Structures are given as structure tokens and as C-alpha cells.
Amino acid sequence: QVQLVESGGGLVQPGGSLRLSCAASGRVFSISAMAWYRQAPGKERELVAAITREGDTSYRDSVKGRFAISRDNAKNTVSLQMNSLKPEDTAVYYCAAELSTGGGYNYWGQGTQVTVSS
């Protein structure tokens, strides 16, 4: 099993920045890809950014150039630096992990609220 705990959410004004962190514990040696998802009220959960164990990254178009995902394999953490935040970035952000055995993102954190508002 893998446990994920997010931190770093909060309230920020448009144009501001936040950094989310996620700490993994348990069978961390078996984690391959990690990702950040978000879910806004009334909307489906969507993939924001992902990173492989080797450091390859991918982003949804709406956050490219504003968000940066990073990972520290030694500390078993993944972070999401969010800059130039917009009201439409408001959502609950979730950390997710996929094991090397495949099967998709089967492990999830509890979520952290990000609110972008003046």
C-alpha cells in the first residue's frame, strides 16, 4: 500500500503563487509515475500534471507555462509550483501515484483546497 498526504493549499489572489507538496509513504519503492489532479465544484476530476520516476513531465494545456511539477525520489515527495494563478484554477487538488505494476493511478491523497479569488 501507498499513502499520500498533500499540503500547501490555501487562498491566493489572482496572479499569485502557491506550492503544493505531497509526501508518499509505504511501498514507495514501487511507485512509478506521480501526478496532480484537480476537481472543481460540479466538474469532473482532471489531470493537471504528471511526472515519471525518471523526471519526464506532462501538463494539461491550460497550465503549461504557469505550473511546474517536480519530484524528489530520495525524499519520496512530489510538488506542484503554481504561478500566475487564475480563478479557474480554483479546485481541490489531489496527489496520485501509479505503481510500477501498472493499472493507472490507484493511490490518492485526501486533497487540498486551492482558492484563487480577490
N, CA, C and O atoms as CSV, one atom per row, in Angstrom:
chain,resi,resn,atom,element,x,y,z
A,1,GLN,N,N,0.828,-1.195,0.000
A,1,GLN,CA,C,0.000,0.000,0.000
A,1,GLN,C,C,0.866,1.250,0.000
A,1,GLN,O,O,2.007,1.239,0.463
A,2,VAL,N,N,0.308,2.311,-0.521
A,2,VAL,CA,C,0.970,3.611,-0.572
A,2,VAL,C,C,0.044,4.640,0.054
A,2,VAL,O,O,-1.153,4.665,-0.230
A,3,GLN,N,N,0.600,5.482,0.901
A,3,GLN,CA,C,-0.166,6.571,1.495
A,3,GLN,C,C,0.390,7.897,0.978
A,3,GLN,O,O,1.602,8.083,0.875
A,4,LEU,N,N,-0.520,8.807,0.660
A,4,LEU,CA,C,-0.148,10.113,0.123
A,4,LEU,C,C,-0.793,11.200,0.970
A,4,LEU,O,O,-1.982,11.136,1.280
A,5,VAL,N,N,0.000,12.197,1.341
A,5,VAL,CA,C,-0.512,13.302,2.145
A,5,VAL,C,C,-0.105,14.612,1.486
A,5,VAL,O,O,1.082,14.896,1.321
A,6,GLU,N,N,-1.115,15.413,1.108
A,6,GLU,CA,C,-0.854,16.702,0.473
A,6,GLU,C,C,-0.794,17.819,1.510
A,6,GLU,O,O,-1.329,17.704,2.613
A,7,SER,N,N,-0.124,18.903,1.119
A,7,SER,CA,C,-0.101,20.111,1.935
A,7,SER,C,C,0.154,21.305,1.015
A,7,SER,O,O,0.615,21.149,-0.116
A,8,GLY,N,N,-0.156,22.496,1.521
A,8,GLY,CA,C,0.202,23.700,0.793
A,8,GLY,C,C,-0.925,24.453,0.139
A,8,GLY,O,O,-0.684,25.498,-0.465
A,9,GLY,N,N,-2.153,23.968,0.231
A,9,GLY,CA,C,-3.254,24.696,-0.375
A,9,GLY,C,C,-3.587,25.955,0.409
A,9,GLY,O,O,-3.012,26.220,1.464
A,10,GLY,N,N,-4.530,26.729,-0.130
A,10,GLY,CA,C,-4.948,27.931,0.564
A,10,GLY,C,C,-5.642,28.908,-0.361
A,10,GLY,O,O,-6.033,28.580,-1.481
A,11,LEU,N,N,-5.781,30.125,0.151
A,11,LEU,CA,C,-6.432,31.208,-0.592
A,11,LEU,C,C,-5.366,32.149,-1.145
A,11,LEU,O,O,-4.470,32.575,-0.417
A,12,VAL,N,N,-5.463,32.469,-2.423
A,12,VAL,CA,C,-4.484,33.360,-3.049
A,12,VAL,C,C,-5.205,34.260,-4.037
A,12,VAL,O,O,-6.221,33.869,-4.613
A,13,GLN,N,N,-4.693,35.440,-4.229
A,13,GLN,CA,C,-5.283,36.382,-5.177
A,13,GLN,C,C,-4.883,36.003,-6.605
A,13,GLN,O,O,-3.850,35.366,-6.812
A,14,PRO,N,N,-5.690,36.387,-7.578
A,14,PRO,CA,C,-5.309,36.144,-8.976
A,14,PRO,C,C,-3.927,36.710,-9.279
A,14,PRO,O,O,-3.588,37.820,-8.871
A,15,GLY,N,N,-3.141,35.923,-10.001
A,15,GLY,CA,C,-1.777,36.317,-10.297
A,15,GLY,C,C,-0.763,35.849,-9.275
A,15,GLY,O,O,0.444,35.960,-9.493
A,16,GLY,N,N,-1.243,35.330,-8.169
A,16,GLY,CA,C,-0.364,34.878,-7.107
A,16,GLY,C,C,0.180,33.472,-7.338
A,16,GLY,O,O,-0.063,32.861,-8.378
A,17,SER,N,N,0.915,32.973,-6.357
A,17,SER,CA,C,1.567,31.673,-6.452
A,17,SER,C,C,1.285,30.832,-5.219
A,17,SER,O,O,1.077,31.351,-4.122
A,18,LEU,N,N,1.282,29.538,-5.423
A,18,LEU,CA,C,1.196,28.565,-4.348
A,18,LEU,C,C,2.055,27.366,-4.710
A,18,LEU,O,O,2.276,27.071,-5.885
A,19,ARG,N,N,2.531,26.691,-3.692
A,19,ARG,CA,C,3.290,25.459,-3.918
A,19,ARG,C,C,2.638,24.340,-3.128
A,19,ARG,O,O,2.502,24.421,-1.907
A,20,LEU,N,N,2.237,23.296,-3.836
A,20,LEU,CA,C,1.661,22.116,-3.208
A,20,LEU,C,C,2.738,21.040,-3.067
A,20,LEU,O,O,3.602,20.886,-3.930
A,21,SER,N,N,2.667,20.316,-1.978
A,21,SER,CA,C,3.594,19.215,-1.759
A,21,SER,C,C,2.813,17.964,-1.413
A,21,SER,O,O,1.711,18.027,-0.868
A,22,CYS,N,N,3.405,16.828,-1.742
A,22,CYS,CA,C,2.786,15.540,-1.452
A,22,CYS,C,C,3.871,14.595,-0.976
A,22,CYS,O,O,4.879,14.398,-1.654
A,23,ALA,N,N,3.660,14.012,0.195
A,23,ALA,CA,C,4.618,13.068,0.759
A,23,ALA,C,C,4.058,11.659,0.656
A,23,ALA,O,O,2.923,11.398,1.055
A,24,ALA,N,N,4.853,10.766,0.124
A,24,ALA,CA,C,4.440,9.370,-0.026
A,24,ALA,C,C,5.102,8.512,1.041
A,24,ALA,O,O,6.242,8.757,1.436
A,25,SER,N,N,4.378,7.513,1.497
A,25,SER,CA,C,4.922,6.551,2.456
A,25,SER,C,C,4.368,5.171,2.120
A,25,SER,O,O,3.449,5.029,1.314
A,26,GLY,N,N,4.940,4.176,2.747
A,26,GLY,CA,C,4.526,2.809,2.462
A,26,GLY,C,C,5.445,2.188,1.428
A,26,GLY,O,O,6.667,2.264,1.548
A,27,ARG,N,N,4.850,1.566,0.401
A,27,ARG,CA,C,5.625,0.883,-0.629
A,27,ARG,C,C,6.140,1.867,-1.669
A,27,ARG,O,O,5.835,1.740,-2.855
A,28,VAL,N,N,6.908,2.832,-1.233
A,28,VAL,CA,C,7.347,3.915,-2.122
A,28,VAL,C,C,8.277,3.405,-3.215
A,28,VAL,O,O,8.365,4.005,-4.286
A,29,PHE,N,N,8.970,2.303,-2.952
A,29,PHE,CA,C,9.904,1.769,-3.933
A,29,PHE,C,C,9.179,1.284,-5.180
A,29,PHE,O,O,9.789,1.145,-6.240
A,30,SER,N,N,7.886,1.028,-5.060
A,30,SER,CA,C,7.109,0.507,-6.178
A,30,SER,C,C,6.382,1.591,-6.976
A,30,SER,O,O,5.689,1.290,-7.948
A,31,ILE,N,N,6.543,2.856,-6.562
A,31,ILE,CA,C,5.867,3.944,-7.265
A,31,ILE,C,C,6.606,4.262,-8.557
A,31,ILE,O,O,7.828,4.412,-8.554
A,32,SER,N,N,5.879,4.366,-9.649
A,32,SER,CA,C,6.477,4.797,-10.907
A,32,SER,C,C,6.074,6.246,-11.169
A,32,SER,O,O,6.820,7.154,-10.802
A,33,ALA,N,N,4.938,6.492,-11.784
A,33,ALA,CA,C,4.520,7.865,-12.070
A,33,ALA,C,C,3.756,8.468,-10.897
A,33,ALA,O,O,3.096,7.763,-10.134
A,34,MET,N,N,3.862,9.778,-10.775
A,34,MET,CA,C,3.065,10.532,-9.806
A,34,MET,C,C,2.425,11.705,-10.529
A,34,MET,O,O,2.928,12.170,-11.552
A,35,ALA,N,N,1.330,12.168,-9.994
A,35,ALA,CA,C,0.590,13.207,-10.699
A,35,ALA,C,C,-0.200,14.072,-9.739
A,35,ALA,O,O,-0.410,13.723,-8.578
A,36,TRP,N,N,-0.631,15.211,-10.257
A,36,TRP,CA,C,-1.585,16.078,-9.569
A,36,TRP,C,C,-2.844,16.145,-10.420
A,36,TRP,O,O,-2.790,16.401,-11.623
A,37,TYR,N,N,-3.955,15.913,-9.780
A,37,TYR,CA,C,-5.270,16.085,-10.373
A,37,TYR,C,C,-5.987,17.211,-9.629
A,37,TYR,O,O,-5.568,17.618,-8.546
A,38,ARG,N,N,-7.061,17.702,-10.217
A,38,ARG,CA,C,-7.894,18.677,-9.517
A,38,ARG,C,C,-9.354,18.454,-9.877
A,38,ARG,O,O,-9.692,17.921,-10.933
A,39,GLN,N,N,-10.192,18.881,-8.961
A,39,GLN,CA,C,-11.631,18.774,-9.196
A,39,GLN,C,C,-12.316,20.022,-8.671
A,39,GLN,O,O,-12.279,20.313,-7.476
A,40,ALA,N,N,-12.937,20.749,-9.575
A,40,ALA,CA,C,-13.692,21.943,-9.226
A,40,ALA,C,C,-15.147,21.548,-8.960
A,40,ALA,O,O,-15.602,20.510,-9.440
A,41,PRO,N,N,-15.867,22.355,-8.209
A,41,PRO,CA,C,-17.274,22.034,-7.914
A,41,PRO,C,C,-18.089,21.827,-9.181
A,41,PRO,O,O,-18.068,22.662,-10.086
A,42,GLY,N,N,-18.800,20.724,-9.240
A,42,GLY,CA,C,-19.658,20.443,-10.383
A,42,GLY,C,C,-18.940,19.949,-11.617
A,42,GLY,O,O,-19.552,19.769,-12.670
A,43,LYS,N,N,-17.633,19.727,-11.490
A,43,LYS,CA,C,-16.862,19.277,-12.652
A,43,LYS,C,C,-16.183,17.950,-12.351
A,43,LYS,O,O,-16.058,17.552,-11.193
A,44,GLU,N,N,-15.748,17.273,-13.403
A,44,GLU,CA,C,-15.045,16.020,-13.229
A,44,GLU,C,C,-13.589,16.276,-12.837
A,44,GLU,O,O,-13.024,17.335,-13.112
A,45,ARG,N,N,-13.011,15.281,-12.192
A,45,ARG,CA,C,-11.601,15.362,-11.833
A,45,ARG,C,C,-10.774,15.350,-13.115
A,45,ARG,O,O,-11.044,14.573,-14.031
A,46,GLU,N,N,-9.760,16.222,-13.171
A,46,GLU,CA,C,-8.921,16.298,-14.361
A,46,GLU,C,C,-7.446,16.255,-14.005
A,46,GLU,O,O,-7.023,16.712,-12.943
A,47,LEU,N,N,-6.681,15.692,-14.925
A,47,LEU,CA,C,-5.239,15.604,-14.740
A,47,LEU,C,C,-4.612,16.966,-14.984
A,47,LEU,O,O,-4.872,17.597,-16.008
A,48,VAL,N,N,-3.792,17.417,-14.055
A,48,VAL,CA,C,-3.122,18.706,-14.171
A,48,VAL,C,C,-1.695,18.522,-14.678
A,48,VAL,O,O,-1.285,19.177,-15.636
A,49,ALA,N,N,-0.945,17.640,-14.042
A,49,ALA,CA,C,0.450,17.423,-14.411
A,49,ALA,C,C,0.869,16.046,-13.901
A,49,ALA,O,O,0.330,15.530,-12.922
A,50,ALA,N,N,1.848,15.470,-14.597
A,50,ALA,CA,C,2.356,14.159,-14.207
A,50,ALA,C,C,3.862,14.123,-14.392
A,50,ALA,O,O,4.427,14.880,-15.181
A,51,ILE,N,N,4.499,13.229,-13.648
A,51,ILE,CA,C,5.946,13.104,-13.734
A,51,ILE,C,C,6.323,11.636,-13.528
A,51,ILE,O,O,5.818,10.977,-12.620
A,52,THR,N,N,7.213,11.139,-14.380
A,52,THR,CA,C,7.676,9.766,-14.235
A,52,THR,C,C,8.803,9.712,-13.209
A,52,THR,O,O,9.292,10.740,-12.739
A,53,ARG,N,N,9.198,8.499,-12.877
A,53,ARG,CA,C,10.291,8.341,-11.929
A,53,ARG,C,C,11.594,8.927,-12.483
A,53,ARG,O,O,12.471,9.358,-11.735
A,54,GLU,N,N,11.692,8.927,-13.814
A,54,GLU,CA,C,12.889,9.453,-14.471
A,54,GLU,C,C,12.848,10.968,-14.631
A,54,GLU,O,O,13.838,11.585,-15.023
A,55,GLY,N,N,11.692,11.566,-14.324
A,55,GLY,CA,C,11.590,13.016,-14.382
A,55,GLY,C,C,10.920,13.578,-15.610
A,55,GLY,O,O,10.881,14.797,-15.777
A,56,ASP,N,N,10.393,12.741,-16.472
A,56,ASP,CA,C,9.664,13.227,-17.634
A,56,ASP,C,C,8.323,13.791,-17.179
A,56,ASP,O,O,7.618,13.173,-16.381
A,57,THR,N,N,7.979,14.970,-17.693
A,57,THR,CA,C,6.773,15.654,-17.238
A,57,THR,C,C,5.772,15.878,-18.367
A,57,THR,O,O,6.130,15.887,-19.545
A,58,SER,N,N,4.536,16.054,-17.988
A,58,SER,CA,C,3.483,16.409,-18.929
A,58,SER,C,C,2.469,17.280,-18.197
A,58,SER,O,O,2.292,17.156,-16.985
A,59,TYR,N,N,1.804,18.163,-18.941
A,59,TYR,CA,C,0.867,19.125,-18.361
A,59,TYR,C,C,-0.377,19.250,-19.239
A,59,TYR,O,O,-0.327,19.042,-20.452
A,60,ARG,N,N,-1.480,19.591,-18.602
A,60,ARG,CA,C,-2.647,19.947,-19.394
A,60,ARG,C,C,-2.397,21.333,-19.982
A,60,ARG,O,O,-1.682,22.147,-19.398
A,61,ASP,N,N,-2.985,21.584,-21.122
A,61,ASP,CA,C,-2.678,22.812,-21.859
A,61,ASP,C,C,-2.927,24.075,-21.048
A,61,ASP,O,O,-2.159,25.032,-21.150
A,62,SER,N,N,-3.968,24.096,-20.256
A,62,SER,CA,C,-4.356,25.321,-19.550
A,62,SER,C,C,-3.363,25.744,-18.472
A,62,SER,O,O,-3.434,26.874,-17.989
A,63,VAL,N,N,-2.436,24.864,-18.082
A,63,VAL,CA,C,-1.483,25.230,-17.032
A,63,VAL,C,C,-0.048,25.287,-17.554
A,63,VAL,O,O,0.866,25.635,-16.806
A,64,LYS,N,N,0.158,24.955,-18.807
A,64,LYS,CA,C,1.515,24.994,-19.367
A,64,LYS,C,C,2.096,26.392,-19.256
A,64,LYS,O,O,1.431,27.379,-19.568
A,65,GLY,N,N,3.334,26.469,-18.811
A,65,GLY,CA,C,3.988,27.755,-18.652
A,65,GLY,C,C,3.703,28.432,-17.322
A,65,GLY,O,O,4.361,29.412,-16.970
A,66,ARG,N,N,2.727,27.918,-16.579
A,66,ARG,CA,C,2.385,28.507,-15.279
A,66,ARG,C,C,2.682,27.556,-14.122
A,66,ARG,O,O,3.088,27.989,-13.043
A,67,PHE,N,N,2.479,26.277,-14.350
A,67,PHE,CA,C,2.686,25.275,-13.302
A,67,PHE,C,C,3.934,24.456,-13.604
A,67,PHE,O,O,4.300,24.269,-14.764
A,68,ALA,N,N,4.579,23.973,-12.559
A,68,ALA,CA,C,5.740,23.105,-12.717
A,68,ALA,C,C,5.680,21.978,-11.694
A,68,ALA,O,O,5.579,22.222,-10.492
A,69,ILE,N,N,5.743,20.748,-12.182
A,69,ILE,CA,C,5.750,19.591,-11.294
A,69,ILE,C,C,7.187,19.121,-11.114
A,69,ILE,O,O,7.975,19.127,-12.060
A,70,SER,N,N,7.518,18.719,-9.908
A,70,SER,CA,C,8.859,18.216,-9.628
A,70,SER,C,C,8.753,17.068,-8.632
A,70,SER,O,O,7.729,16.869,-7.978
A,71,ARG,N,N,9.838,16.330,-8.542
A,71,ARG,CA,C,9.807,15.118,-7.728
A,71,ARG,C,C,11.172,14.903,-7.096
A,71,ARG,O,O,12.203,15.141,-7.726
A,72,ASP,N,N,11.171,14.457,-5.861
A,72,ASP,CA,C,12.397,14.098,-5.154
A,72,ASP,C,C,12.271,12.638,-4.756
A,72,ASP,O,O,11.614,12.315,-3.767
A,73,ASN,N,N,12.890,11.767,-5.511
A,73,ASN,CA,C,12.755,10.333,-5.249
A,73,ASN,C,C,13.394,9.930,-3.922
A,73,ASN,O,O,12.944,8.984,-3.274
A,74,ALA,N,N,14.433,10.642,-3.522
A,74,ALA,CA,C,15.100,10.313,-2.256
A,74,ALA,C,C,14.203,10.625,-1.060
A,74,ALA,O,O,14.232,9.920,-0.051
A,75,LYS,N,N,13.411,11.682,-1.182
A,75,LYS,CA,C,12.519,12.088,-0.094
A,75,LYS,C,C,11.091,11.588,-0.300
A,75,LYS,O,O,10.229,11.782,0.557
A,76,ASN,N,N,10.848,10.947,-1.437
A,76,ASN,CA,C,9.510,10.423,-1.744
A,76,ASN,C,C,8.453,11.525,-1.737
A,76,ASN,O,O,7.375,11.373,-1.162
A,77,THR,N,N,8.785,12.621,-2.379
A,77,THR,CA,C,7.855,13.745,-2.452
A,77,THR,C,C,7.659,14.185,-3.904
A,77,THR,O,O,8.526,13.995,-4.757
A,78,VAL,N,N,6.510,14.770,-4.147
A,78,VAL,CA,C,6.229,15.411,-5.421
A,78,VAL,C,C,5.604,16.765,-5.116
A,78,VAL,O,O,4.802,16.895,-4.191
A,79,SER,N,N,5.972,17.762,-5.893
A,79,SER,CA,C,5.493,19.114,-5.655
A,79,SER,C,C,4.888,19.702,-6.921
A,79,SER,O,O,5.178,19.269,-8.037
A,80,LEU,N,N,4.046,20.696,-6.715
A,80,LEU,CA,C,3.456,21.426,-7.842
A,80,LEU,C,C,3.582,22.913,-7.539
A,80,LEU,O,O,2.905,23.434,-6.653
A,81,GLN,N,N,4.446,23.585,-8.276
A,81,GLN,CA,C,4.593,25.029,-8.154
A,81,GLN,C,C,3.603,25.676,-9.106
A,81,GLN,O,O,3.642,25.442,-10.314
A,82,MET,N,N,2.717,26.489,-8.554
A,82,MET,CA,C,1.671,27.110,-9.353
A,82,MET,C,C,1.860,28.622,-9.343
A,82,MET,O,O,1.780,29.254,-8.290
A,83,ASN,N,N,2.106,29.189,-10.494
A,83,ASN,CA,C,2.308,30.622,-10.651
A,83,ASN,C,C,1.208,31.216,-11.515
A,83,ASN,O,O,0.483,30.497,-12.203
A,84,SER,N,N,1.094,32.527,-11.471
A,84,SER,CA,C,0.097,33.240,-12.282
A,84,SER,C,C,-1.278,32.586,-12.159
A,84,SER,O,O,-1.947,32.322,-13.157
A,85,LEU,N,N,-1.677,32.335,-10.938
A,85,LEU,CA,C,-2.931,31.623,-10.704
A,85,LEU,C,C,-4.133,32.438,-11.163
A,85,LEU,O,O,-4.154,33.666,-11.080
A,86,LYS,N,N,-5.130,31.708,-11.648
A,86,LYS,CA,C,-6.353,32.307,-12.163
A,86,LYS,C,C,-7.542,31.770,-11.361
A,86,LYS,O,O,-7.448,30.695,-10.769
A,87,PRO,N,N,-8.645,32.495,-11.335
A,87,PRO,CA,C,-9.830,31.987,-10.625
A,87,PRO,C,C,-10.257,30.601,-11.098
A,87,PRO,O,O,-10.768,29.810,-10.305
A,88,GLU,N,N,-10.057,30.302,-12.358
A,88,GLU,CA,C,-10.447,28.993,-12.887
A,88,GLU,C,C,-9.540,27.856,-12.415
A,88,GLU,O,O,-9.819,26.688,-12.687
A,89,ASP,N,N,-8.460,28.189,-11.712
A,89,ASP,CA,C,-7.618,27.162,-11.108
A,89,ASP,C,C,-8.173,26.702,-9.757
A,89,ASP,O,O,-7.668,25.749,-9.163
A,90,THR,N,N,-9.204,27.378,-9.285
A,90,THR,CA,C,-9.816,27.013,-8.007
A,90,THR,C,C,-10.362,25.591,-8.062
A,90,THR,O,O,-11.157,25.256,-8.940
A,91,ALA,N,N,-9.932,24.763,-7.124
A,91,ALA,CA,C,-10.337,23.362,-7.102
A,91,ALA,C,C,-9.714,22.683,-5.884
A,91,ALA,O,O,-8.871,23.257,-5.195
A,92,VAL,N,N,-10.143,21.466,-5.641
A,92,VAL,CA,C,-9.431,20.602,-4.707
A,92,VAL,C,C,-8.373,19.863,-5.523
A,92,VAL,O,O,-8.682,19.240,-6.539
A,93,TYR,N,N,-7.147,19.937,-5.077
A,93,TYR,CA,C,-6.030,19.303,-5.770
A,93,TYR,C,C,-5.654,18.007,-5.058
A,93,TYR,O,O,-5.530,17.957,-3.835
A,94,TYR,N,N,-5.478,16.964,-5.861
A,94,TYR,CA,C,-5.160,15.642,-5.335
A,94,TYR,C,C,-3.829,15.143,-5.885
A,94,TYR,O,O,-3.525,15.303,-7.067
A,95,CYS,N,N,-3.063,14.551,-5.019
A,95,CYS,CA,C,-1.847,13.855,-5.412
A,95,CYS,C,C,-2.221,12.400,-5.725
A,95,CYS,O,O,-3.067,11.805,-5.057
A,96,ALA,N,N,-1.581,11.851,-6.742
A,96,ALA,CA,C,-1.883,10.469,-7.127
A,96,ALA,C,C,-0.606,9.730,-7.484
A,96,ALA,O,O,0.378,10.333,-7.913
A,97,ALA,N,N,-0.634,8.424,-7.303
A,97,ALA,CA,C,0.540,7.602,-7.594
A,97,ALA,C,C,0.133,6.351,-8.354
A,97,ALA,O,O,-0.926,5.768,-8.122
A,98,GLU,N,N,1.013,5.960,-9.271
A,98,GLU,CA,C,0.838,4.731,-10.023
A,98,GLU,C,C,2.014,3.818,-9.701
A,98,GLU,O,O,3.161,4.262,-9.662
A,99,LEU,N,N,1.727,2.558,-9.474
A,99,LEU,CA,C,2.786,1.614,-9.175
A,99,LEU,C,C,3.451,1.105,-10.459
A,99,LEU,O,O,2.888,1.208,-11.549
A,100,SER,N,N,4.628,0.570,-10.310
A,100,SER,CA,C,5.369,0.057,-11.462
A,100,SER,C,C,4.674,-1.143,-12.107
A,100,SER,O,O,4.983,-1.515,-13.238
A,101,THR,N,N,3.746,-1.736,-11.386
A,101,THR,CA,C,2.989,-2.857,-11.931
A,101,THR,C,C,1.879,-2.390,-12.869
A,101,THR,O,O,1.186,-3.208,-13.474
A,102,GLY,N,N,1.712,-1.065,-12.986
A,102,GLY,CA,C,0.721,-0.512,-13.903
A,102,GLY,C,C,-0.663,-0.432,-13.287
A,102,GLY,O,O,-0.827,-0.561,-12.074
A,103,GLY,N,N,-1.656,-0.218,-14.138
A,103,GLY,CA,C,-3.029,-0.180,-13.660
A,103,GLY,C,C,-3.565,1.203,-13.401
A,103,GLY,O,O,-4.690,1.356,-12.924
A,104,GLY,N,N,-2.776,2.216,-13.710
A,104,GLY,CA,C,-3.253,3.580,-13.538
A,104,GLY,C,C,-2.991,4.125,-12.143
A,104,GLY,O,O,-2.326,3.496,-11.320
A,105,TYR,N,N,-3.533,5.315,-11.901
A,105,TYR,CA,C,-3.336,5.980,-10.622
A,105,TYR,C,C,-4.336,5.403,-9.616
A,105,TYR,O,O,-5.502,5.796,-9.576
A,106,ASN,N,N,-3.855,4.476,-8.819
A,106,ASN,CA,C,-4.720,3.794,-7.873
A,106,ASN,C,C,-4.601,4.293,-6.451
A,106,ASN,O,O,-5.358,3.869,-5.577
A,107,TYR,N,N,-3.653,5.194,-6.207
A,107,TYR,CA,C,-3.449,5.700,-4.857
A,107,TYR,C,C,-3.611,7.211,-4.875
A,107,TYR,O,O,-3.065,7.913,-5.726
A,108,TRP,N,N,-4.395,7.693,-3.887
A,108,TRP,CA,C,-4.776,9.096,-3.873
A,108,TRP,C,C,-4.603,9.691,-2.490
A,108,TRP,O,O,-4.780,9.016,-1.476
A,109,GLY,N,N,-4.251,10.980,-2.469
A,109,GLY,CA,C,-4.248,11.699,-1.213
A,109,GLY,C,C,-5.647,12.180,-0.880
A,109,GLY,O,O,-6.602,11.905,-1.606
A,110,GLN,N,N,-5.759,12.903,0.227
A,110,GLN,CA,C,-7.064,13.354,0.695
A,110,GLN,C,C,-7.509,14.639,0.011
A,110,GLN,O,O,-8.680,15.010,0.082
A,111,GLY,N,N,-6.588,15.309,-0.642
A,111,GLY,CA,C,-6.905,16.546,-1.349
A,111,GLY,C,C,-6.612,17.777,-0.523
A,111,GLY,O,O,-6.674,17.756,0.706
A,112,THR,N,N,-6.292,18.855,-1.226
A,112,THR,CA,C,-6.056,20.144,-0.569
A,112,THR,C,C,-6.729,21.230,-1.401
A,112,THR,O,O,-6.617,21.254,-2.627
A,113,GLN,N,N,-7.429,22.126,-0.712
A,113,GLN,CA,C,-8.209,23.153,-1.401
A,113,GLN,C,C,-7.319,24.304,-1.854
A,113,GLN,O,O,-6.512,24.823,-1.082
A,114,VAL,N,N,-7.476,24.689,-3.102
A,114,VAL,CA,C,-6.833,25.883,-3.646
A,114,VAL,C,C,-7.936,26.813,-4.120
A,114,VAL,O,O,-8.754,26.444,-4.963
A,115,THR,N,N,-7.952,28.013,-3.577
A,115,THR,CA,C,-8.952,29.004,-3.955
A,115,THR,C,C,-8.249,30.254,-4.462
A,115,THR,O,O,-7.423,30.843,-3.764
A,116,VAL,N,N,-8.583,30.650,-5.678
A,116,VAL,CA,C,-7.992,31.846,-6.285
A,116,VAL,C,C,-9.094,32.888,-6.400
A,116,VAL,O,O,-10.013,32.753,-7.209
A,117,SER,N,N,-8.991,33.915,-5.588
A,117,SER,CA,C,-10.057,34.912,-5.526
A,117,SER,C,C,-9.520,36.211,-4.968
A,117,SER,O,O,-8.618,36.222,-4.131
A,118,SER,N,N,-10.091,37.315,-5.447
A,118,SER,CA,C,-9.715,38.617,-4.910
A,118,SER,C,C,-10.668,39.022,-3.792
A,118,SER,O,O,-10.515,40.095,-3.210
